[in-house]
Amino acid sequence: MSELSPAFILVRPQMGENIGAAARAMLNFGLSHMRMVDPRDGWPNPRAVAMASGAAGRVLDHAGVFGALPEAIADCAYVFATTARGRDLTKPVMTPERAMEHARALCAAGQKVAVLFGPERAGLENEDVARANAIISVPVNPDFPSLNLAQAVLLCAYEWRRQAGGDAPEMLSLAGTDLASALEVEKLGDHYEERLDAAGFFFPETKAEGMKLNLRNLWSRMPLTRADVQTLHGMLRQIVRRRDG
């Protein structure tokens, strides 16, 4: 059985050249699982193919293209967001080295992992970061923190490859269950948001969107298993039944 490796997801990428350069950086370090969310200039993109330069074109040939981020991460158990922003959301913040250590441990346990990279102009939005489990932050010059998309991809791909030798530094014991997928966590968030909305929790209206964003962030921050998700769904259903009974 081949080793699982993380999916590198380019969220709303803008320039085909940067997509191609990201594909090259991935293949340089043995990664080939690319996904894209709503590329600005559509797909396929001839400029991306030209920049990928030969062998890295196969990364683009097999890249998945999605209309929205929740679809792109639906089958993933753990999601990292690369960003210098998002510090107003409570998340673990890791260096690329630590993040790829954790990614290797998760992959060794058979879990699907994704790493999000934002668009060139402004990076990931808070709505994107809220759906991630942790943030990757590169310790760059604070006076000039902006990284090119392909540079960010290369840094994470390098750290993944660098740690290829030896055993994973940490194994995840799941006691007979699996980590919940992003889709399962998304549906759990939908369930609680619907019921809390009906109960008048999101008040006042001017703060409702921020409260919903914080709640969504809370779910993604927890390392929830499928059993946890089922339990939380069941608890809420029972509360509603007792209230309405």
C-alpha positions in Angstrom: 0.0 0.0 0.0 1.5 3.4 -1.0 2.0 6.1 1.5 -0.7 8.7 1.9 0.3 12.2 1.2 -1.4 15.5 1.8 -3.6 17.3 -0.8 -2.3 20.8 -1.5 -5.3 22.9 -2.2 -5.0 26.2 -4.1 -7.9 28.3 -3.1 -9.1 30.8 -5.8 -5.7 30.9 -7.5 -5.3 33.8 -9.9 -2.4 33.4 -12.2 -1.8 30.3 -14.3 2.0 30.7 -14.0 1.7 30.4 -10.2 -0.4 27.3 -10.5 2.2 25.7 -12.7 5.1 26.8 -10.5 3.2 25.3 -7.5 2.9 22.0 -9.4 6.7 22.0 -10.0 7.4 22.7 -6.4 5.2 19.8 -5.3 6.8 17.3 -7.7 10.2 18.4 -6.7 9.5 17.0 -3.3 7.4 13.9 -4.3 3.9 15.3 -3.9 1.3 15.1 -6.7 -2.1 15.5 -5.1 -3.2 19.0 -6.1 -6.7 20.4 -5.8 -8.0 23.9 -6.9 -11.0 25.9 -5.7 -12.6 28.3 -8.3 -9.4 29.2 -10.3 -9.9 32.8 -11.5 -9.1 32.1 -15.2 -10.9 28.8 -15.4 -9.4 25.4 -16.0 -7.4 24.1 -17.9 -5.0 27.0 -18.1 -2.3 26.9 -20.8 0.0 29.3 -18.8 0.0 26.8 -15.9 0.9 23.9 -18.3 3.7 25.9 -19.8 5.2 26.8 -16.3 4.8 23.3 -15.1 7.5 22.3 -17.6 7.3 18.7 -18.6 7.0 16.1 -15.8 5.1 18.4 -13.4 2.4 18.6 -16.0 1.0 15.3 -14.7 0.3 17.0 -11.4 -2.0 19.4 -13.3 -3.4 16.6 -15.4 -4.8 14.9 -12.3 -5.7 18.0 -10.3 -9.2 18.2 -8.9 -11.2 21.4 -9.5 -14.0 22.4 -7.1 -16.4 25.2 -7.0 -16.2 25.9 -3.3 -13.9 25.1 -0.4 -16.2 22.8 1.6 -16.4 20.5 -1.4 -12.6 20.4 -1.8 -12.0 19.4 1.8 -15.1 17.2 2.3 -13.1 13.9 2.5 -10.3 15.3 4.6 -9.9 14.5 8.3 -7.4 17.4 9.1 -6.9 20.7 7.3 -4.1 23.2 7.6 -4.4 26.8 6.4 -1.3 28.7 5.4 -1.7 32.3 6.3 -0.2 35.2 8.1 -3.7 36.4 8.9 -6.5 34.8 10.9 -4.9 35.4 14.3 -8.3 36.6 15.5 -9.5 33.0 15.3 -8.4 30.7 18.1 -6.3 28.0 16.3 -3.1 26.1 16.9 -0.4 28.0 14.9 2.5 25.8 13.6 5.7 26.3 11.7 5.9 24.4 8.4 8.2 21.9 10.1 5.8 21.1 12.9 2.8 21.1 10.6 4.4 18.5 8.3 5.4 16.4 11.3 1.8 16.3 12.3 0.7 15.7 8.8 3.0 12.7 8.5 1.6 11.2 11.8 -1.9 11.6 10.5 -1.1 10.1 7.1 0.6 7.2 8.8 -2.6 6.6 10.7 -4.5 6.5 7.4 -6.1 9.9 7.7 -6.5 12.3 4.7 -4.8 15.7 5.2 -5.1 18.9 3.2 -3.1 22.1 3.2 -4.8 25.3 2.0 -3.0 28.1 0.1 -4.8 31.3 -0.5 -5.0 33.5 -3.7 -2.1 35.7 -4.6 -3.7 39.1 -3.9 -4.8 38.8 -0.3 -4.4 35.2 0.9 -7.1 33.1 2.6 -10.2 34.8 4.0 -11.3 34.2 7.6 -14.2 32.1 6.2 -11.6 29.8 4.7 -9.3 29.7 7.8 -12.3 29.0 10.0 -12.7 25.6 8.2 -9.2 24.6 9.0 -8.0 22.7 12.1 -4.7 24.6 12.4 -2.7 27.4 10.9 0.7 27.2 9.2 2.7 30.4 9.7 6.2 30.8 8.2 8.6 32.8 10.4 9.4 35.5 7.8 10.5 39.1 8.1 7.6 40.9 9.8 8.3 44.0 7.7 7.7 41.9 4.5 5.7 38.8 5.3 4.1 38.2 1.9 5.1 35.0 0.1 4.5 34.0 -3.5 2.0 31.2 -3.8 4.6 28.8 -5.3 7.1 29.7 -2.5 4.6 28.8 0.2 3.9 25.5 -1.6 7.6 24.8 -1.9 8.3 25.4 1.8 5.6 23.0 2.9 6.5 20.4 0.3 10.2 20.6 1.3 9.3 20.0 5.0 7.2 17.0 4.0 10.0 15.5 2.0 12.8 16.3 4.6 11.1 14.2 7.2 10.6 11.2 4.9 13.1 9.1 6.7 12.3 7.2 9.9 9.1 6.7 11.7 6.4 9.3 12.2 7.2 11.3 15.4 3.6 10.8 16.7 1.0 8.2 16.1 -2.7 8.8 16.6 -4.6 6.1 18.4 -8.2 6.2 17.4 -9.6 3.4 19.5 -11.5 1.7 16.7 -12.9 4.8 15.0 -11.7 7.3 12.4 -11.4 11.0 12.5 -14.5 12.8 11.2 -14.2 14.1 7.6 -14.6 17.8 6.9 -18.0 17.0 5.3 -19.2 15.3 8.6 -17.9 18.3 10.6 -19.6 20.7 8.2 -22.9 18.9 8.6 -22.6 18.8 12.4 -22.0 22.6 12.2 -25.1 23.0 10.0 -27.2 21.0 12.5 -26.2 23.1 15.5 -26.5 26.3 13.6 -30.0 25.4 12.5 -31.2 24.5 15.9 -29.5 27.4 17.7 -30.9 29.8 15.2 -34.4 28.4 15.8 -33.8 28.8 19.6 -32.9 32.5 19.1 -29.3 32.0 20.1 -27.8 34.2 17.4 -28.8 37.6 19.0 -28.5 40.4 18.4 -28.8 40.2 14.7 -25.8 42.5 14.1 -23.5 39.9 15.8 -25.1 36.8 14.3 -22.6 36.3 11.5 -19.6 36.7 13.8 -21.2 34.2 16.3 -21.8 31.7 13.5 -18.2 32.1 12.2 -16.8 31.5 15.8 -19.0 28.4 16.2 -17.8 27.0 12.9 -14.3 27.6 13.9 -14.9 25.8 17.2 -16.0 22.6 15.4 -13.0 22.6 13.1 -10.6 23.2 15.9 -11.6 20.0 17.7 -10.0 16.7 16.6 -13.5 15.1 16.3 -13.9 11.4 15.5 -16.9 10.0 13.7 -18.1 8.6 17.0 -17.9 12.1 18.5 -19.9 13.6 15.7 -22.6 10.9 16.1 -22.7 11.6 19.8 -23.0 15.3 19.4 -25.8 14.9 16.8 -27.6 12.5 19.2 -27.3 14.9 22.2 -28.8 17.7 20.2 -31.7 15.6 18.8 -32.5 14.4 22.4 -32.6 17.9 23.7 -34.9 19.0 21.0 -37.2 16.0 21.5 -37.5 16.7 25.2 -38.2 20.3 24.6 -40.8 19.6 22.0 -42.3 16.5 23.7 
